[in-house]
Amino acid sequence: MKLIDIAYKKAIIALEHCAKPVGFYASGLKGGYEAIWARDSMTTSLGASLVRLPMSKILMPSISGHRKSQNWAFKNTFRKSLEALGNNQAWHGAIPNAVGCWNNERQSDVTFNSIDSSLWFIIGHYVYSYAYADKSLIKKNKREIDAALKWVQFQDPNNDGLPVQQPTMDWEDIFPHKYGRVLNTQALYYAALKFTGDNKKAEQLKRIVNGETQKTISLYDKKRGYYSPWVWKYHGPLGREEEHWFDTLGNLLAIVTGLATPAISKNILNYIDKNKVNRPFPCKAIWPTIKKGDKEWHWYFDSAECKNPYHYSNAGIWPFIGGFYVAALIKAGQFKKAEKELEKLAEGNKEVHPKEKRVKEYGFQEWLHGKTGKAMGGSSAYQGWSAGTYIYAYECVKNKKVLFFK
């Protein structure tokens, strides 16, 4: 059996650990992220929605037995995740970042302060619809979906069609510092507009982001060959508030969702190859690293694990980003390259932290050291989005097509 096929089966086992009666926990082991995060659960579901019964026999009786009668392995868990998020929607439409009290430091059962949670909630409903040929949740939750989209659209102080955010409002949290028009958010918003059928707004967004119009607020950097991670206002001769490090996930999401043109996609993938952002495993979260003393450094970085280069989001390797990298290669028609990178991703997902005694192989870790590729972060094995995006990448390679996104 090929390595990529073994990893596929192991990924299903990891997802079984994450699948709870209330939805997908971000990680499947006790002491990990024992709650439902919007971005984690929806990213996890990209792959989980493609898994059919029977699942592994190892955990079926204790975890998955209540779904034996269903043709799809994780349909109920996916639905429960969406329901948990929708049931805790804010009065103004925002979707929670997380639902569930997952450790002693976070006493609130519902936390917000994010923008990508609302976008993933919208995307998740349409992925559910396409995966299961079941539009019932879109019809049932239309008010919640519309309210979430409207809330995102209200985050547009310049009325230019590009949502704006405060720092720490997406998956990278405090590091690196991002605000204003953030690439990751624009890519997800583009996908949400396409899914909801607002092609006019989607096309307007695409033209602005790619620099075809309103170039003062565009994100594509022709000189560097990739999108800037974020941009904000011009200040005359001082220039624009922006930074130029490579945001791997944001650039890959731009490719996968269709926001990037074929030419831009090629440039982005060439940059990843040239700078070995995909090595030792796909993919580092950013490139290059940000160090104390750099102009991008902020004082509060000292309190975070990412203060060290190649740790966490400071060019640490995140396997879930690797899943989007493989999908981006498929989108660009690089099928042989995609299968090769899927094998590297399978190798990376085997890594297990030495302190994690409960997992013997295929840890599907949260992140790996950006230089050594070794598992880091303590008890972070069986990450839902690491396993889910591996399955998603595997199926994209198998079908030679990016699934769900047009």
N, C-alpha and C positions, 0 to 999 in steps of 0.2 A: 504494500500500500504506500502511495506517495506521502511525503511529509505534509503536503497541503491538505490531503484527505484526512490524515490522522488529526491534524490541528482542527479541522472542521468538526470532527466528532468530539474532541476535547472542549471546543468552544460551546457546544450544546450542553455539556456537563456544567460548565461555568455558568451558563444562563439558567440552568435548573436551580443552581444555588441562589441566584439573584431573584428568581421568580417567587413572589410572596402572594398571599391572598389579596393584599391591598394594591399590588402592582410590582413593577421592577425596582428593587433597591439598586443603588448605584454600585454596591459591591455585595458579594454573596456570603462573606464570612463574618462571623460574630466579632465585633470590635472594629469593623470597617464602617463604610458609609451606609448605615442602616436607616435609610429614608428614601423617598422618591424625589429625585431631582428632575426638573423638567427637561433640561438638556441631556442629562445622562439617560433617562428612561426612554426618551424619544430617539436618541442616537442608537441606543441598544436595540430598539424595536425595528430599526432599518433592517437588521439581520434576523432578529428573532421572528419577524413576521414571515420569513421565508422558510422556516423550519416546519416540516410536516411530521406527524406521528408515523411510526413509533419513535419516541425519544430513547435515550439510554435507559437500560434496565437498572442501572445502579441506584438512581434516585427516584424512579417512578413511584414507588409506593408511598414514600414520605412527603415528597414535594409536588409531584405532578399527577398523582393518582386521580385527583378531582377533575382532570381534564381528559381522561382516557377516551371518553365518548366523542371527543372533537377531532376533526380531521387535522386541524392546525394545532401545533404544539403549544404556542404561546398567545393565541388570540385573546383568551380571557385576561391574561396578565397585561397585555397591551391595552385592552379596553379599560381595565381597572386603573391603570396608570393615568390614562386620559381623564377618567372620571374623578380621580383624586385631585388632579390639577384644576379641572373645571369647577368642582364643588367648592374650591377654596379661592376662586377668582375674586379679585378686589372689586369694589363697587364701581370703580372707574374703568375696569376692563383688564387690568394687568393680571397676568398669570403668575403664580408663585414661583420663586426660584427653587424652593424645596418644601416638601410636606412631610412632617415627621420629626420627632425629637430624637436625633441620632447620636448625641453624646451629651455629657454633663455640661459642656461649655455652651451649648445652644439649647436653651430651655424652651424657646418658642416652637410651637408645632408647625407654624407656617411662616416662611420668610420670603421677602420680595427682593427689592433692590437689584433687579436685573432687567435687561431688555430682550435678550435672546430666548428667555423662557417663554414669552408670549409668542414668539415666532416659531419656536419648535413645537409648541402646542398646536398651532395652525397646521404646520407641515405634517405633524403626527396624524392628525385626522385624515388627511388625504392619503398618506402612506397606508393607513389602516384600510381606507376605502379601496385602494388599488390592489393591495396585497390579498384581501379577502373577498374582493368583488362585493363589498357590503357598504352601502351608503347610509346605513341606518344611523350611525353616530353623527355623521355630518348633518343629517336632517334633525336629529334629536338635539344636537348641541349648536345649532346654527346661531342662536343668540350669543352664546359664549364665544364662538369663533369670530363673529362679526365685532363683538365688543373688544376682543383682544387685538384684532387688526386695527380697529379705530383708535385704540389707545396708542399703538405703535405710531400710527399716522399723526397723532397729536404731538409726538416728539419731533416736531419739525418747525423750529422757531423762525427759519428763513423762508418757509413756504416754497422750498425748491424741490420737494419730493424725496429728499434723503433724510431718514431719521437721524436724530442726534442723541448722544448719550453722555452721561456723566462718567467719570473714571470708575473702574472696578465693576462694571455692569455686564460683563460677559464671562466666558468660561475661564479666562486667564486671571480674573479677579484683580489683585493689587499689582501684579507684575506680568508684563510690562505696563507702564502707565499709558492709558489710551482714553481719549475723549473726543467729542465732536462727531464727525462723520467717520465711523469705524468700519473698516473693510468687512470684518466678520459679520457685522449686523447688516450691511448692505447686501451681501450675498444671500443671507437667510431671508431678508425682506423681499428680494427679487424672487426667490423660490415661492414665498407665500403669495405674492401677487400673481405669479403664473398659475399656481394651484387654484386660487380663487377666481381665476378668469379675468383679472384686470390687466390685460395685455398692454393697454395704453400706458398705464403708470409704470409697468415693468419696462417697457421700451424706453420711456423717458429716463428712468433710473439707469438703465444700461448705457445709454448715450452719454449721460453726465459722468458716470463713474469711469467710463473708458476714454473720456477726454474728447468726445466728438462734439460736444456742446458745453457751454458754461465751464470752460477749462479752469477757471479760478477755483472751482470746488471739485475737480476731478481727482480720482485716486490713482489712475494708472500712470506709472513713471516710465516713460519711453526710454530714458537714459539707462535705467537699471534693468528694465525688462520685466518688472513685476509691479504689483500694486503696493502703494504705501499703506502701512497698517492703519493710519488715521490721519485726518487733516482737519484743520479748523480755520480760523480767520487770518486774512492778510493784515499786516501792519506796516503798510507803506514800504519804505526802503529796507525795513527789517525783515521783510518777507512773511511767509505764512507759518502759522503754528502747525508743525507736522514732524514726524520722524520717519526714518528710512530703513530701519531694520526689516528683515523679511519675516512676515507673519505667515507661517506655513499653512495653518488651517484655513485662514482667511483666503489665501490665494488658491488653495485646493478647492474650497467650497465655491469660489467664483467659477472654477472650471466645471465642477460637477453639476452645479445648478444651471449652467449655461450663461451666466453673467459675462464670463470672459469669451472673447472671440477666439476662433481657432488659432489665429496668429499670436494673440496674447497668451493663450494656453501653451503653445509651443515654447514661447520665451520663458514662461514660468517653469516648465518642466526641465528645460535646459539649465536654468539657474540651479535647480535642485541637484541635478547631476553634477554640474561643474563644481559646486561648493560642497558636495557630499552631505547634503542635508538628509539624505536617505541612508546614511551609514553611521555606525555599523548595522543599524536596523532602521527601517522607516517608521517615523520621521522625527527629526528634531523639531521642537515647538517654534523656535525662532532661530535666526542666524543674522549676524554673528552674536556671540554672547554679549551681555551688558555687564560692565564691571564698575565698581565704585570709582568715581572720578570721571566717568563718561558723562557727556551732557544729558543722556537719557536717564541718568540715575536720580532717584528720589530718596529722601531721607528715610522714609518708612520701609524701604526695601531691606534695611538692616535687620528687621524683625522677622523676615521670611526665609524659608529654606532656599528660595531662588536667589538669595544674595550670592551664592556660590555658582560660578560658571559650570554648565553642563548638569545642573541640578534643577529638578522640577521644570517650571516653564522657561527657565533661563538656558535654553538649548538642551534641556533634557529630552529624551526620546519618549514620545507618547504613542503607543501602539494604535490607539483609536485614530490618530491622525494618519498613521500608516494605511489604515483601511481606506480612507478618503484618497490617499495618494494612488493606491492601486486603481480605484474607481476613476480617478482623473486620467490615468494612463489609458484606460479603456475608452473614456470619452474622446481622447485624442487619437484613438485608433492604434495605439502602441500595444498590441495584444501580447506579443512575445515578451516584451519588457514587463508588462503587467504580471504575467505568470511568474517571471523571475523574481519580481519584487514581492509577490505573494509568498513565495518560498522564504524570502528573507524575513517577512513579517511573521510567518509561522515559526521560524527560529527564534525571533525576538519574544514571541508570546510563550515560549517554553520557559523563559527565565523565571526563577522563583527566588524570593528574598531568603537568605540563609537563616533568618530568624523565624520564618514561617514554616513550622514543622508539619502543619496540617495538609500541605500541598506538596506532593512528590514530584510532579511534572506539570508542565503547561499552566503556569501561574496566571496568565492573562493579567499582568501587573498594570497598575496605574501608569507608572513611568519607569524608565531605565536611564542609567547614567549615559550622558550624551557622547562620551568618549569610549568607555569600556563596554557599554551595552548591558551592564549588570543591573539586576533588579534593585530598586531603591524604594525608600518610603515606608519601610516596616510592613505592617499587616494590610497590604493593599492588593492582595491577590483576588482573583475572580472578579475583576472589574467588568461590569455589564457592558460598557461601551467598548472596551478592548475586545471582548468576545463577540459582541454584536456586529461591530464593524468588520471584524475578520470574516464572519459569515457573509456579510454584505459584499465584501470585496471578492470572496470566493465565488459567489453567485454571479457577480458582474463578469468575472473572468470566464466562468463556465458558459454564460449566455452571450459573451462578447458584446455586452450592452450595459450601459448605466441604468440601473433599475429605478423606477419611480420618477426621477427627474428627467425632463425633456431636453 
